[in-house]
């Protein structure tokens, strides 16, 4: 569920949607579209004020990094670090990063400890930023789902329903199992692409487990 586009554009439907999701059996998650020119602490506080301390069945909050807004790579990466540190401190879980290979590679190739939600549309396998060992979620493109009349973004999780629950409960807590849950052992039945080089993965199928309010436009503006 989208929390806001930066500071100036909060989602007026967030509180209702966030509180309603558990009753429908969804593993709920929230994200914020990051505005590089906005103060990262103010953006982080807005997020933390809306979701509070995350429960065991809640996914880590995702930071949607899609644009540089003419901010330098060094400054933008620093602002992302400030945001993730503050949100992690207040929500109790290290946030995920939603981004594309092209954008993140322009910022940094240093190893990242956050789980990756990668955007790579209409491909058989996602291309990853060099900083991430593998993906946890993959936004594959747009399509339709039962009960929603408009087109929505489609995502897959690298695992089954039980593993999704385990991911929600444990990733971002700094536990010993964190590295494996980030996806170091890739399970999706495709080969992950790194600059055209394919890394073989095994054949356990991922499930389409992510849904978002069609009124949201993201992760995206």
C-alpha positions as CSV (number, residue, x, y, z in Angstrom):
1,X,0.0,0.0,0.0
2,X,1.4,3.4,-1.0
3,X,2.1,5.7,2.0
4,X,3.0,8.8,0.0
5,X,4.9,10.3,-2.9
6,X,7.5,12.1,-0.8
7,X,6.2,14.5,1.8
8,X,3.8,16.6,-0.2
9,X,1.5,13.8,-1.5
10,X,0.2,11.4,1.2
11,X,-2.2,8.7,0.2
12,X,-5.5,9.6,1.8
13,X,-6.7,6.0,1.7
14,X,-3.7,4.5,3.3
15,X,-5.0,4.1,6.9
16,X,-8.2,2.4,5.7
17,X,-6.4,0.1,3.4
18,X,-3.6,-0.8,5.8
19,X,-6.0,-1.6,8.6
20,X,-8.3,-3.7,6.4
21,X,-5.8,-6.0,4.7
22,X,-5.3,-8.6,7.5
23,X,-9.1,-9.3,7.5
24,X,-8.8,-10.4,3.8
25,X,-5.9,-12.7,4.5
26,X,-3.2,-10.6,2.9
27,X,0.4,-10.4,4.1
28,X,0.5,-6.6,4.1
29,X,3.3,-4.3,3.0
30,X,3.7,-0.6,2.6
31,X,6.0,1.6,0.4
32,X,6.9,5.2,-0.1
33,X,7.9,6.8,-3.4
34,X,11.2,8.5,-2.5
35,X,11.6,12.1,-3.6
36,X,15.3,12.7,-3.6
37,X,14.9,16.5,-3.2
38,X,12.7,16.1,0.0
39,X,14.3,15.8,3.4
40,X,14.9,12.1,4.0
41,X,14.2,12.3,7.7
42,X,10.9,14.0,7.2
43,X,9.9,11.3,4.6
44,X,11.0,8.6,7.0
45,X,9.1,10.0,9.9
46,X,6.0,10.2,7.8
47,X,6.4,6.5,7.0
48,X,7.0,5.5,10.6
49,X,4.1,7.5,11.9
50,X,1.7,5.7,9.5
51,X,2.8,2.1,10.0
52,X,4.2,2.2,13.5
53,X,6.1,-0.9,14.8
54,X,5.5,-3.6,12.3
55,X,4.0,-6.9,13.3
56,X,5.3,-10.4,12.8
57,X,3.1,-10.8,9.7
58,X,3.9,-7.4,8.1
59,X,6.5,-7.1,5.4
60,X,9.3,-4.6,5.8
61,X,8.5,-1.2,4.4
62,X,9.8,-0.7,0.9
63,X,11.6,2.5,-0.3
64,X,10.7,3.1,-4.0
65,X,13.8,4.6,-5.6
66,X,13.0,5.4,-9.2
67,X,14.5,8.8,-9.9
68,X,17.5,10.9,-9.0
69,X,15.8,14.3,-9.4
70,X,19.2,15.7,-10.5
71,X,20.6,14.9,-7.0
72,X,24.2,13.5,-7.3
73,X,24.7,9.8,-6.8
74,X,26.7,10.3,-3.6
75,X,24.1,12.6,-2.1
76,X,21.2,10.4,-3.1
77,X,22.8,7.3,-1.7
78,X,23.4,9.1,1.5
79,X,19.8,10.2,1.7
80,X,18.6,6.7,1.1
81,X,20.9,5.5,3.9
82,X,19.4,8.1,6.2
83,X,15.9,7.1,5.3
84,X,16.5,3.3,5.7
85,X,18.2,3.8,9.1
86,X,15.4,5.9,10.5
87,X,12.6,3.7,9.2
88,X,14.4,0.5,10.3
89,X,14.8,2.0,13.8
90,X,11.2,3.0,14.2
91,X,9.4,0.1,12.5
92,X,11.6,-2.6,13.9
93,X,12.5,-4.1,10.4
94,X,15.2,-3.2,7.9
95,X,13.4,-1.7,4.9
96,X,13.4,-3.3,1.4
97,X,14.6,-1.4,-1.6
98,X,12.5,-1.2,-4.8
99,X,14.5,-0.1,-7.8
100,X,15.8,-1.1,-11.2
101,X,19.2,-2.3,-12.2
102,X,19.9,0.8,-14.4
103,X,19.1,3.3,-11.7
104,X,20.8,1.6,-8.7
105,X,24.0,0.7,-10.7
106,X,24.3,4.4,-11.4
107,X,24.3,5.0,-7.6
108,X,26.5,2.2,-6.2
109,X,27.7,-1.3,-6.8
110,X,28.7,-1.8,-3.1
111,X,26.9,-4.8,-1.5
112,X,23.5,-4.0,0.0
113,X,22.1,-5.7,3.1
114,X,18.4,-4.8,2.4
115,X,16.1,-7.2,0.5
116,X,15.6,-6.3,-3.1
117,X,12.3,-5.7,-4.9
118,X,13.4,-5.3,-8.5
119,X,11.5,-3.7,-11.3
120,X,12.1,-5.3,-14.7
121,X,9.1,-5.5,-17.0
122,X,8.2,-8.0,-19.7
123,X,11.3,-10.2,-19.2
124,X,11.6,-13.9,-18.6
125,X,14.1,-13.2,-15.8
126,X,15.0,-10.0,-14.0
127,X,18.2,-8.1,-14.3
128,X,19.6,-7.2,-10.9
129,X,21.6,-4.3,-9.7
130,X,25.2,-5.4,-9.0
131,X,24.8,-4.5,-5.3
132,X,22.2,-7.2,-4.6
133,X,22.9,-10.9,-4.6
134,X,19.4,-11.8,-5.7
135,X,15.8,-10.6,-5.5
136,X,13.0,-11.2,-3.0
137,X,10.2,-9.6,-5.0
138,X,10.1,-8.9,-8.8
139,X,7.7,-6.5,-10.4
140,X,7.2,-8.2,-13.8
141,X,4.8,-5.7,-15.5
142,X,1.2,-4.9,-15.5
143,X,-1.9,-7.1,-15.9
144,X,-5.3,-8.0,-14.5
145,X,-6.3,-9.8,-11.3
146,X,-9.8,-11.1,-10.3
147,X,-12.0,-8.5,-8.7
148,X,-10.2,-5.4,-10.1
149,X,-11.4,-3.8,-13.2
150,X,-8.3,-1.8,-14.0
151,X,-4.8,-2.8,-14.9
152,X,-2.5,-3.4,-11.9
153,X,1.2,-4.0,-11.3
154,X,2.1,-7.7,-11.1
155,X,4.7,-9.0,-8.7
156,X,6.2,-12.4,-7.8
157,X,7.8,-13.4,-4.5
158,X,10.8,-15.8,-4.6
159,X,9.2,-18.6,-2.6
160,X,5.9,-20.1,-1.5
161,X,3.3,-18.9,0.9
162,X,5.0,-20.4,4.0
163,X,8.3,-18.8,2.9
164,X,6.5,-15.4,2.4
165,X,5.3,-15.6,6.0
166,X,8.8,-16.5,7.2
167,X,10.2,-13.6,5.2
168,X,7.8,-11.2,6.8
169,X,8.6,-12.5,10.3
170,X,12.4,-12.6,10.0
171,X,13.9,-10.5,7.3
172,X,15.1,-7.1,8.4
173,X,15.6,-8.2,12.0
174,X,19.3,-8.9,11.7
175,X,18.8,-12.6,12.5
176,X,21.2,-15.4,11.5
177,X,18.8,-16.4,8.7
178,X,18.6,-13.0,7.2
179,X,21.1,-13.6,4.4
180,X,19.3,-16.7,3.1
181,X,15.9,-15.0,3.2
182,X,17.3,-12.1,1.1
183,X,17.4,-14.7,-1.7
184,X,21.0,-15.8,-1.7
185,X,19.5,-19.2,-2.7
186,X,17.4,-18.2,-5.7
187,X,14.3,-20.4,-6.0
188,X,12.4,-18.8,-8.9
189,X,12.4,-20.9,-12.1
190,X,14.4,-18.6,-14.2
191,X,18.0,-17.4,-14.7
192,X,18.8,-14.1,-13.1
193,X,20.5,-11.7,-15.5
194,X,23.5,-9.6,-14.6
195,X,24.5,-7.5,-17.5
196,X,23.6,-10.3,-19.9
197,X,25.2,-13.1,-17.9
198,X,22.7,-15.7,-16.7
199,X,22.9,-17.3,-13.3
200,X,21.0,-20.6,-13.2
201,X,18.2,-21.0,-10.6
202,X,16.3,-24.1,-9.6
203,X,12.7,-25.0,-10.6
204,X,10.5,-24.2,-7.6
205,X,7.8,-21.8,-8.8
206,X,7.2,-18.5,-7.2
207,X,3.6,-17.4,-6.6
208,X,1.8,-14.1,-7.5
209,X,1.2,-12.9,-3.9
210,X,1.3,-9.1,-4.2
211,X,-1.8,-6.9,-4.7
212,X,-2.1,-3.2,-4.3
213,X,-5.0,-0.7,-4.4
214,X,-5.5,0.1,-8.2
215,X,-5.8,3.7,-7.1
216,X,-2.1,3.6,-6.3
217,X,0.2,4.1,-9.2
218,X,3.2,2.3,-8.0
219,X,5.6,1.6,-7.0
220,X,5.8,4.5,-9.3
221,X,4.6,8.0,-9.3
